[in-house]
Amino acid sequence: MPVVLNEILLGRRVVVRYRRRNGDATPPFSDVVGDLIALDGLSATITTRHGPVVIAVADVVLARAVAPDRRQILALERIASHGWQAAEQRDLDGWLLRAEPLAAHLPVANSVLPLGTPTRPLTELLTSATRFYRERGLPAQIQIPLPARGLLDAELATRCWTVARPGLMLSRPIVGWPMRPDAGGLSTMVESVPSSTWQRGYRARDGQLSQPAVNLLARHDQVGFASVTSDDETVGIARGVVEDGWLGVTAVEVAADQRRRGIASALMQSLVAWAHGQATYCYLQVETNNAAGLGFCHQLGFAEHHHYHYRRAPEAV
Ligand SMILES: CC(C)(COP(=O)(O)OP(=O)(O)OC[C@H]1O[C@@H](n2cnc3c(N)ncnc32)[C@H](O)[C@@H]1OP(=O)(O)O)[C@@H](O)C(=O)NCCC(=O)NCCS
């Protein structure tokens, strides 16, 4: 349904039809496709393949978001899968099997990602995948990007695989990143390894991480660990990876008593600066029941790229 250009579309890929300024122009309208990166009462800025285009809001006839297609969803999922590289990764006829039993709490490192279109029958694949996880003491689960893998999802539903941990893949262009003035005064740094300072901020600050957990976090050739400290205390952390022009941000966490002070915004700003010149888009994954995470992402202008959930094998429930 076409809508008028409004802030709901900020950060999204849009198609905009606008009236050409020259009254005699033929044709009288033109279309532009790109990312809406700025909008105020007077003008809209859209980055296109040929550079930024500024359109007067008064000339806009209609505008709508362009949803990513199946290929784009799977391409981003492939990029995101490199952001968490499990110790064991195996191809099963186009499906990526990932296992990191010592970090079993992270489904992203302990699940199947159905990236390719398999040639073998589904029952055979599910049997092989279930056996793979059972042998490692893990529940069999499949991460389903939607709607790209909608048919598989429906098939698993009929086989009583249950839905778990629904989430959103959010994205936005890096250009036009909103800078928060109060974030400037915070002491932020980005390191290439998860230092003890960084680790103190990870997962409820209960001490140092196990070596396998550290290995999993660091297993990437372009990874940055951002932290904010105050009075020698780590009050916030985030992890960034750069892959194929995308900055992927994970593990954003701010101490409960330090929230709403701009710390997470400062962490994001520092990772964007760290990725400068190497990434044009940023992605982040948030579970749908995480109101704070969603509020934070929307405030930063992230828009839904697609959604996903996990499907767990009946015997694993
Ligand atoms: C989500 C989280 C990282 C935000 O950290 P933070 O330092 O409080 O965030 P900021 O202060 O930079 O907030 C920036 C803006 O995000 C939005 N926001 C932040 N927390 C919010 C909340 N609980 N509800 C709604 N909006 C929120 C607000 O618009 C806020 O601006 P404002 O305070 O001026 O209104 C923090 O709540 C957290 O650590 N949660 C647990 C871990 C987590 O969920 N991580 C996933 C993050 S994607």
The ligand as a Tripos MOL2 file, in Angstrom:
@<TRIPOS>MOLECULE
LIG
   48    50     1     0     0
SMALL
NO_CHARGES

@<TRIPOS>ATOM
      1 C1         19.0210   -1.9230   25.1390 C.3       1 LIG1
      2 C2         20.1760   -1.3100   25.9520 C.3       1 LIG1
      3 C3         21.4930   -1.7910   25.3580 C.3       1 LIG1
      4 C4         20.0570    0.2310   25.8410 C.3       1 LIG1
      5 O1         21.1780    0.8020   26.5060 O.3       1 LIG1
      6 P1         21.1630    2.3270   27.0300 P.3       1 LIG1
      7 O2         22.5580    2.7050   27.3530 O.co2     1 LIG1
      8 O3         20.1540    2.4730   28.0860 O.co2     1 LIG1
      9 O4         20.6640    3.0910   25.7210 O.3       1 LIG1
     10 P2         20.7650    4.6660   25.4510 P.3       1 LIG1
     11 O5         20.7920    5.3970   26.7560 O.co2     1 LIG1
     12 O6         21.8620    4.9200   24.4930 O.co2     1 LIG1
     13 O7         19.3480    4.9020   24.7680 O.3       1 LIG1
     14 C5         19.1730    5.5710   23.5470 C.3       1 LIG1
     15 C6         17.6990    5.6000   23.2190 C.3       1 LIG1
     16 O8         17.2180    4.2590   22.9990 O.3       1 LIG1
     17 C7         15.8490    4.1630   23.4480 C.3       1 LIG1
     18 N1         15.7530    3.2420   24.5870 N.ar      1 LIG1
     19 C8         16.7340    2.8150   25.3970 C.ar      1 LIG1
     20 N2         16.2420    1.9830   26.3350 N.ar      1 LIG1
     21 C9         14.9140    1.9110   26.1260 C.ar      1 LIG1
     22 C10        13.8700    1.2160   26.7810 C.ar      1 LIG1
     23 N3         14.0750    0.4520   27.8780 N.pl3     1 LIG1
     24 N4         12.6130    1.3480   26.2870 N.ar      1 LIG1
     25 C11        12.3620    2.1260   25.2070 C.ar      1 LIG1
     26 N5         13.3350    2.8240   24.5550 N.ar      1 LIG1
     27 C12        14.5980    2.6980   25.0020 C.ar      1 LIG1
     28 C13        15.4730    5.5650   23.9100 C.3       1 LIG1
     29 O9         14.9110    6.2630   22.8180 O.3       1 LIG1
     30 C14        16.8180    6.1400   24.2980 C.3       1 LIG1
     31 O10        16.8380    7.5540   24.2710 O.3       1 LIG1
     32 P3         16.3000    8.4030   25.5580 P.3       1 LIG1
     33 O11        16.8960    7.7710   26.7790 O.co2     1 LIG1
     34 O12        16.8140    9.7880   25.2950 O.co2     1 LIG1
     35 O13        14.8150    8.2640   25.5290 O.co2     1 LIG1
     36 C15        20.0870   -1.6990   27.4670 C.3       1 LIG1
     37 O14        18.7540   -1.5420   27.9070 O.3       1 LIG1
     38 C16        20.5290   -3.1240   27.7560 C.2       1 LIG1
     39 O15        21.7030   -3.3770   28.0450 O.2       1 LIG1
     40 N6         19.6110   -4.1110   27.7110 N.am      1 LIG1
     41 C17        19.9460   -5.5110   27.9600 C.3       1 LIG1
     42 C18        20.7810   -6.0900   26.8370 C.3       1 LIG1
     43 C19        20.0430   -6.0080   25.5090 C.2       1 LIG1
     44 O16        18.8420   -6.0970   25.4170 O.2       1 LIG1
     45 N7         20.8200   -5.9300   24.4190 N.am      1 LIG1
     46 C20        20.2800   -5.8660   23.0740 C.3       1 LIG1
     47 C21        20.3890   -4.4890   22.5540 C.3       1 LIG1
     48 S1         19.9870   -4.4070   20.8320 S.3       1 LIG1
@<TRIPOS>BOND
     1     1     2 1
     2     2     3 1
     3     2     4 1
     4     2    36 1
     5     4     5 1
     6     5     6 1
     7     6     7 2
     8     6     8 1
     9     6     9 1
    10     9    10 1
    11    10    11 2
    12    10    12 1
    13    10    13 1
    14    13    14 1
    15    14    15 1
    16    15    16 1
    17    15    30 1
    18    16    17 1
    19    17    18 1
    20    17    28 1
    21    18    19 ar
    22    18    27 ar
    23    19    20 ar
    24    20    21 ar
    25    21    22 ar
    26    21    27 ar
    27    22    23 1
    28    22    24 ar
    29    24    25 ar
    30    25    26 ar
    31    26    27 ar
    32    28    29 1
    33    28    30 1
    34    30    31 1
    35    31    32 1
    36    32    33 2
    37    32    34 1
    38    32    35 1
    39    36    37 1
    40    36    38 1
    41    38    39 2
    42    38    40 1
    43    40    41 1
    44    41    42 1
    45    42    43 1
    46    43    44 2
    47    43    45 1
    48    45    46 1
    49    46    47 1
    50    47    48 1
@<TRIPOS>SUBSTRUCTURE
     1 LIG1         1 GROUP 0 **** ****
